[in-house]
Amino acid sequence: MIMENYHFSEFSSMTKEDWINTSLATLGEETFTALYHPQLIPHLGVFSYYDQSDIASEPSWFTNRMSADWCYHERIRDDENMSPLELEALAQLGVQGLILTEEQLLKYSAQSMKVFKKLSFDSFKVGFEKDLPDSKKCGGFVFGGKYSEIQKEGTSFGYDLEIDVSGYGAKQDPVFEVVMVLLYLDEMLTSVSEGEALDELCSRLFVRMQLSVHFLSEVVKLRSVSLLLQSVISLVREERQPSINIPIYVAIGSGLEAMALDQQLIRLTSVFLSAVLGGASDIEVVLESNNKSISRYRDISNLLREEAMLSMVVDPLSGSYFIEKITHEMMRKSWLFFQRIKDKGGLVWFQGDYDRFIQITQS
């Protein structure tokens, strides 16, 4: 059979400009806007037709450097008393990162460092410095809390400089969260005057964020943060190619507390997928859980890694003109509002005031 029998010959190539002009002539501007320009993401309009011309003008150094894998983190509950064998079994079940409280630090850290890729400590106290494990064993782990208070001179214990914007997720405004990341980064960079100091800062820096159930919005938010961090740092270093990838630690599950487990699993799968596609390096489910539910949360990570094989693909959304376009749109808006706030006094003046942010975006 020839291809014409399937009517493929009826379709001719059409540029985006031709498509828009034809649609406007056929539908009229009001109907066209209503059909093809919905507000899927706050502050961003989304067309249904994207091609390479939409991203052709982007700088070549806006290249997202994402890792193919992620670490799934779990907390040890206060009432649990896990043996070394149980810790090893937990790692075999698909947990790559362990989150410890101050009380659990001395009890579990020595054994857990042997079987888990990363440890995340909630907080530290000054009296712990003599009990901290050797720095050579800790390199590359994620650390949160006020670790700088007890940092030993000449040693590094991994990621201990935190940009925490997880508390701003309740506003459901991804541009606001991206702007807050930039403001915190700008505050940190003011203390950096030499290249070596910047490299040291970047090697210890990570971002903590919270994700909502708004799938597409959260994907674009994470990608915007990753790209802007890399771009800003590369410009400060006067390099045209980003060379440092800042880890992004995300908490998922907020707002799903009242749902039944089966409903939670459906929503969590979507949010987990947005975290992976957005480029999060570390993921934690922040829901109260029993043995049954926590094993199901863990299964989501295992399914995406072992059956969907997302851990084997670097940046699955790379090359999507649609995703790249709306990511750059969010980046531009975030950068514009960040510059306006910086001109007025930066983070010290702004103080994370959302009402003030709305006024700035409307000015």
Secondary structure as the mmCIF struct_conf table of DSSP 4:
data_model
#
loop_
_struct_conf.conf_type_id
_struct_conf.id
_struct_conf.beg_label_comp_id
_struct_conf.beg_label_asym_id
_struct_conf.beg_label_seq_id
_struct_conf.end_label_comp_id
_struct_conf.end_label_asym_id
_struct_conf.end_label_seq_id
HELX_RH_3T_P HELX_RH_3T_P1 MET A 3 TYR A 6
TURN_TY1_P TURN_TY1_P1 HIS A 7 HIS A 7
HELX_RH_3T_P HELX_RH_3T_P2 PHE A 8 GLU A 10
HELX_RH_AL_P HELX_RH_AL_P1 LYS A 16 LEU A 27
HELX_RH_AL_P HELX_RH_AL_P2 GLU A 29 TYR A 36
STRN STRN1 ILE A 41 ILE A 41
TURN_TY1_P TURN_TY1_P2 PRO A 42 HIS A 43
STRN STRN2 LEU A 44 LEU A 44
BEND BEND1 SER A 48 SER A 48
HELX_RH_3T_P HELX_RH_3T_P3 GLN A 52 ASP A 54
TURN_TY1_P TURN_TY1_P3 ILE A 55 SER A 57
BEND BEND2 GLU A 58 GLU A 58
TURN_TY1_P TURN_TY1_P4 SER A 60 TRP A 61
BEND BEND3 ALA A 68 ALA A 68
STRN STRN3 CYS A 71 ARG A 75
HELX_LH_PP_P HELX_LH_PP_P1 ILE A 76 ARG A 77
TURN_TY1_P TURN_TY1_P5 ASP A 78 ASP A 79
HELX_RH_AL_P HELX_RH_AL_P3 PRO A 84 GLN A 92
TURN_TY1_P TURN_TY1_P6 LEU A 93 GLY A 94
STRN STRN4 GLY A 97 LEU A 100
HELX_RH_AL_P HELX_RH_AL_P4 GLU A 102 VAL A 115
BEND BEND4 LYS A 117 LYS A 117
STRN STRN5 LYS A 118 PHE A 121
BEND BEND5 ASP A 122 ASP A 122
HELX_RH_3T_P HELX_RH_3T_P4 VAL A 126 ASP A 131
BEND BEND6 LEU A 132 LEU A 132
HELX_LH_PP_P HELX_LH_PP_P2 PRO A 133 ASP A 134
HELX_RH_AL_P HELX_RH_AL_P5 SER A 135 CYS A 138
TURN_TY1_P TURN_TY1_P7 GLY A 139 GLY A 140
STRN STRN6 VAL A 142 VAL A 142
BEND BEND7 GLY A 145 LYS A 146
HELX_RH_3T_P HELX_RH_3T_P5 TYR A 147 ILE A 150
HELX_LH_PP_P HELX_LH_PP_P3 GLN A 151 LYS A 152
TURN_TY1_P TURN_TY1_P8 GLU A 153 GLY A 154
BEND BEND8 GLY A 158 GLY A 158
STRN STRN7 TYR A 159 TYR A 159
STRN STRN8 LEU A 161 ASP A 164
HELX_RH_3T_P HELX_RH_3T_P6 SER A 166 LYS A 171
HELX_RH_AL_P HELX_RH_AL_P6 PRO A 174 LEU A 189
TURN_TY1_P TURN_TY1_P9 THR A 190 SER A 191
BEND BEND9 GLU A 194 GLU A 194
HELX_RH_AL_P HELX_RH_AL_P7 GLY A 195 ARG A 204
STRN STRN9 LEU A 205 GLN A 210
BEND BEND10 VAL A 213 VAL A 213
HELX_RH_AL_P HELX_RH_AL_P8 PHE A 215 VAL A 236
TURN_TY1_P TURN_TY1_P10 ARG A 237 GLU A 238
BEND BEND11 ARG A 240 GLN A 241
STRN STRN10 ILE A 248 ILE A 252
TURN_TY1_P TURN_TY1_P11 SER A 254 GLY A 255
TURN_TY1_P TURN_TY1_P12 GLU A 257 ALA A 258
BEND BEND12 MET A 259 MET A 259
HELX_RH_AL_P HELX_RH_AL_P9 LEU A 261 GLY A 278
TURN_TY1_P TURN_TY1_P13 GLY A 279 GLY A 279
BEND BEND13 SER A 281 SER A 281
STRN STRN11 ASP A 282 VAL A 285
BEND BEND14 LEU A 287 LEU A 287
HELX_RH_AL_P HELX_RH_AL_P10 ASN A 291 GLU A 306
TURN_TY1_P TURN_TY1_P14 GLU A 307 GLU A 307
BEND BEND15 ALA A 308 ALA A 308
HELX_RH_3T_P HELX_RH_3T_P7 LEU A 310 MET A 312
BEND BEND16 VAL A 313 VAL A 314
TURN_TY1_P TURN_TY1_P15 PRO A 316 GLY A 319
HELX_RH_AL_P HELX_RH_AL_P11 TYR A 321 LYS A 344
TURN_TY1_P TURN_TY1_P16 GLY A 345 GLY A 345
HELX_RH_AL_P HELX_RH_AL_P12 GLY A 346 PHE A 350
TURN_TY1_P TURN_TY1_P17 GLN A 351 GLY A 352
HELX_RH_AL_P HELX_RH_AL_P13 TYR A 354 GLN A 362
#
